[in-house]
Amino acid sequence: MAPSHALRKRRAFPVVPILGLVVGIVVAGVTSTQVAQAAPSLTASDAFSRTVSNGWGSATKGGAYTVVADKATKLSVSSGRGHIRDLARGRAVTSTLKSVSAGDVEMQGTMVMPGKAPIVYHAYQLRTQTNGSLYRGRLDVLAGGDVDLTVSRLDPGNKEVTLSRKLLSIRAGTNTAITSDFQITGTSPVTIKARAWLAGAAQPSWQLTTTDSSAQRIRAAGHVGLWEYSSGSNRAAIGTDEDAIVVTSNPTTAVVPPTPPVTPPPVTTPPVTVPPVSPPASPPTSSDRGSLPVGSSDYPVPAGAVFVSPTGSDAAAGSETSPLKTLGAAIAKATPGSTIVLRAGVYNESVVIPESKPYLTVEAYPHEAVWLDGSVPVTNWTKTGSTWTSSGWTTSSPTPSTASPTTRTSSTPRTTRSPPRPTWSSPTAPS
């Protein structure tokens, strides 16, 4: 991560010989001021080398954990791991080290999923403020074993704003352990880096880098902790383990040593013939950019998904054999974290995914073409002379949604998951 301090260094500019003349120039040496940032320091760590039956107790370094969870969720420590058990569908748990306060900070740990991987959103929370704002470095384990790396900011009022997301090449299966690493530095802007890999494999370079220059960016130091959410698509309550957390303050340093005086020797340069310059090569293309063709997606359909079909009925159960008719009815019926599957056809409606329904997944049925159409035909045209007019128009603009960043509102590829946006209607002129 680039240091936040500016480093000033005098440059020695090259001397260009002309027509083979011998030119000797002495460049005065300039000694730069040595600038050093604070060295990295271990702020908190936890090897979970203790036994605690209720909660996580105190970290190896960093003080006691403050846990927020419902009564059914159980936390404990044994066998070198912190355990989370009985995390119900649609529920979250946080475990915060409130004795730790860090600004420029890096947090790394390993999530272990005993048995078959559930659909789970696991995050390290950094720069946590008293008003609830914080940054999240999220590891999203999705249906079918896909793994997303997501960086987000939580604003006051529990409004999560996605800053960047990347679909990783790793997959979660049975007894999977994934190490994730998140780093935050600077204030103007705030720079965030993230990476994740299967535990035991070589640590990769940073896989995701983004900046936050918004007015809502978090500049002050804050607490660190862990957050985990169980998708409503899980069939039952889930359990995960946490292994070896490490928190480092000032994760990058930059020390510029003094620059000694430089006296270049006289240089004799013959005339130079400039070779012809070849035109630049065409930019590379990649077949994996952009959206999948409509009708070619093949997303897994999880158990308990809500089905919708243009031939269905909004009074139906919403199952695959008895689908609902509209997406709006499916959103009203779906629970947070569940999946809505659209069968082939055109859905002419305007929908809003409310904040009370976080982590909804809206996807097309495998290999079926789905179209969302928010237009409304205008039928009350009146002819006056050679002019057609229509009265009673109402225009509106969409308001950015603050619903869960993992909601997909496109029936095209999974790699284009974007926050839900309300649709709006506009009149269509008669043909």
N, C-alpha and C positions, 0 to 999 in steps of 0.2 A: 504494500500500500504506500502510495507516495506520501512523504511527510507533509504536514500542514504548514511548516515554517518555510519561508522563502530563503533560498541560498543564493548569494550574489558572488559571482566570480568573474574577474576581468579576463577577457579572451585575447589571445594574440592572433591578429588577423594576418593571413598569408600575404606575401609580396609576389605580385605577378610580374615576371620578366617580359620585356617587350623587345622584339627584334634581336634577341640574343645578347643584349647588354648584360654586363656583370654588375649586379647590384648588391651591395652589402648594407644591411640595416641591423642595428642593434635595438632589440626590443627591451625596454625597461621591465625588470621583473616586478611582479605584483604579488604580494603575499595576501591570500584571502583570510578573512577572519574565520577561525574554526567555530563551527556551529554544531552543537550536539543536542539531540532530543533526549528525553528521559529513556533510560534503558528498559527493555521489557522486564516485567516482574510478575511472578506467580501470585495472583490475587486470590484465587480460590481453586480447590481441587477436592475430589472425592473418589477414593478407591472403594468405598462401601465395605470397608474391612471391619464391620461391627455387626451386631445383631440387635435389631429393633423390631418389635412386634406391631407397633402402632405409629405410623408416620415414618419419616426418614431420619429423625434425630438431628445430629449436627454433622456437617461435612468434615472431612479430614482437615481442611483449611477453608475458612469462610463463614463459620458460625452455624447457627441453627436454621433449618428449613421452616418456612411458613407455608402450610398446605391449605389450599382451598379446594374442596371437593364435596360432593353430596355424601350422605350417610352410607350409601351402599358401596362406594368406592373405598378400597382398602390399600394402604401403602405400608410397606415393611422393608426391612433390610436383612439380608442373610446371604451367605455363600458368595460374598464379593459383588453383590448386585443390589440395586434398589428396585423393588418390585411395585408395579401398579396392577391391581387385580379388580375384577368386577366393575370395570368402567362401562356403564350402560350405554346403549345406543343413543346418540344425540347428546351425550354429556361430555364435559371437559373437566380437567384437573390441572391445577397449577401448583408448583413447588418452588418458592422463591427464597434466595439468600439475601435477606434484607440488611445484613451486616456489611454487604459488599456494595460499593459505589464505584463505578468505573465509567469513563467517557470513551477513550480510545481502547477498545477491548476486543478480544478474540475468545470464543467459547467453542470447545470441541468435546464430543462425547459419542458414545455408541448406544444405539437403541437395539435391543434384542427382542425378537418376536418368537416366543416359544410356540411350537406347532405351526399350523398354517397361518400365513400372514393375514391379519385383518385389514379392513379399510380404516386407516388411522392417519391422523394429522399430528405430527410430532414436531415441536418447535423449541428452540432456545430463545429466551426473551432477554433483550439487552436494552440498556438505558431506560429502564422502567421508572416512570415518574409518579408522583403522588396523585395526579389527576387521571391516572390510568393509561396515559399514552406510553408507547414503547415500540421497539422494533422487534420483529419476529424473523428468525431464520428457520423456515419450515421444511420438513421432509414429509412429503405427502405420499403415502402408500395407497394406491388406488385399486379399483376392481381389476382383477386379472393379473395383478402383480406389477403394474406400471409404477414407476417412482418419479415424482416431480420434486424439483428443488425450487423453493419459492421464498422470496424476500418481500415482506410487507411491513406496513406501519399501522399501528392501532392508535386511532385518535380518540379523544374523550368521547364517551357515549358508546364505547365498544364498536366503533366503526373501523373496519379493517380495509386498508387500501393496499392493493397489490402494486409493488414497485417493479418486480421482475419475476419471471418464471422460466424454468427450463426443464424439458423432459429428458431424463437421464437414460443412458443405455443399460443400466443395471436393472435387475428385476428382483422382486421379493417373492420367495416361495415358502418352503417349510424350514423352520428354525433359522430364519435369516437374521443376520446382524449387520447393521449399516452404521458406519461412522460418518458423522457430519461435522462441518467446521464452518463457523460464521465469524466474520470480522467487520467491525465498524470503526471508522476513523474520521476525524475532521468535523467541521461545523458548517462551513460555507464553501462547497456543499458537504453534506454527509456522504461518505463513500462506504458502500457495503459490498463485501465479497462473500462468496459461498462456494462450497464444494461438498461432495458426498461420495462415498465409495464402500464397497463390501468390506467388512472388517477382515483384516489379514491380507488384503491386496495392497499394492503400492499406492501411496497417497498421490492423487493427481494434482495438477496445477489448478488454480482457481477456475471454476467452471462457469461462474456467473459473477459479473461485476456491474453495479449500478450506482447511481448517485441520487440524492434527494436534495433538491434546491428549493422546495416549496416553502411557503410561509409556515406550514405545519411541521417542518422538520424538527427533530429533537436534538438540541445542541448541548443540553446539560448532561452531566454524568448521572447514572441511575443504577438501580439494582439489576441483578441477573437472576435467571431462573429457567424453569422448564414448564412447558404447557403441552397438553395432549388432549385430542378430541377424538371420540369414537363416532364413526359415521353411522347415521341412521339406517344405512343399508346393511350393516352387520346383522347377522341372524340372532346374535346374543351378545351379552356383555363380553368385553375383551380384556386381555392382560398383556402387558409388555414389561421388559426389564431395562434398566439403565445401568451402564457400565462405564467407569473411569471418566468422570467429568474433569476438564481442565479449563480454567479461566485465566487469561493472561492480559494484563494491562500494558498499554503502550506496545502493541505487538510489532511495530516497525520502528527502526532507528535509522538515522542518517547522520554520519559524522564526516565532514569534509576536511581532510588534512590540509595543512598549509601547502600552497603551491610555490615551489622554489623559483627564483629568477631564471629566465630562459634567455640565452644569448645564441641565436642561430648563427652558424658559420656562413660566410659568403657563399652564394650558390651561383654557378654558371649553368644557365639553361639554354639549350639550343632552341631555335624556332620549332614550334609544335604544329603539326598538321592535324586538324581536327577531323576524325573519321566521320563518315555519314552516320546519322542517327536513324536507327530502325524505328518504324512506327510502333506504338505500344500494342501489346497483344490484347485481344478481346478479353473482357472480364470473364472470369470463370462463371459457369452456371452450375446449379445444383438441382437435382431432381427432387430433393426433399424439402424445397421451399414452397411456401404458399399453402393453399388449401387442397384437400383431396377433392376429386370430382364428386359432385353430388350423386349419391347412390352407391359409392364404392367403399364407404367406411364399414368397419367390422368391429365395433366395440363390444366387449363382453356384456351380457345382460344379466345382472345380479338377481339373486332370489329376492322376492319382495318388491320388485320394481313395479311402478304404476304405468300401465299401458294406455295409449291414446290412439284412436283411429278415426278417420273422417266418417266411417260407417258405424261408429260406436254410439253410446248414449251416456249423457252426463249423470244419469240415474243408475248406471251400471256400477259394478264392483271395482273396476279398474284393473282387472287381471288380464292375462294374455288372451283368454277365451271370452272375456266380457269387458272390453275396453271402454274407457270414457270417450267422449266425442271431442272435447276441447282441451287445449293446453291449460287454459285458465282454470278449468275444473280440476285438472291433475295437480296443479300447483296448490290449490286449496286443500286437496286431499293428502298430498305428500307430507311426510314428516321431515324435519331438518336432516340433511345428510343422505336422503334417499335418492333414487334414480327414476327419472321419467323417460319412458321409451316411446318415441313417436313412430307409428306405422306409416307406410307410404301415402303420400297425398299432399294437398295444400291446406294449410290452416290459416284461414282469414280471420284474424282476431288481434286485439291489442292486449298484451299481458304485462304485468309487473310482478317481479319476484320480491316479496317483502323481506325486510331485515329479520323478521321472525322465522324465516325459513332459510337459515344459512346452509351452505355446502350442498345445495341441490345440484344434481347432474341431469341435464337434458340432452338426450342423444337420439340419433336415428336408429331404427331397427337395422340389424346387419344387412347390408347390400340393398337397402331400400331408399328411394329418393324422397326426401322430405323438404317442403318449402314452407317458410313462414311469411305470410303476406299480411301486412298491416294496412293495406289500402281499403278505402270504402268507396264504392261506386256512387256517383252523384246522379240522381234521377230527376230532380225538380228543375230541369232546364226550361226556360221560357224564351220564346223567340220574339224579339221586338225589331221589326224591319229585317235587316240582314245580320242582326247581332243576337247571339244566344247568351243569356245571363242565368245565374243561379244564386239565390239568396240564402241566408241562414248559415253562412260559413263560420266555423270556429277553428282557429288555429292554436296550436300549442307546441311547446318545445320540451324535449325530454330533460328530466332532471337526473344527473349522474347518480347511479345507485350506489349504496354503500353495503349492499349485500355481500355475502361471502365471495372472496376472490376465486374460489375453485368452482363456482357455478359455471356451467357451459350453456350458452344460449344459442349455439350454432349447431346445426345438424351435420356440419362438415367436420373436419378432422379434429381428433383429440388434442393435437398440438396447437390448436388455436383457441384454447380455453380463454375466455375473457370475462370480466365481470358482467353481470347481467345489466342490461340497459332497458328501461321502459321503451316501448314502441309508441309511435304516434301515427295518426291517420291524416291523409290529405286527399282532397277531392280529385277525381280522375275525369278528365274532359271526355265528352262522348265521342265515340269513333264515327 
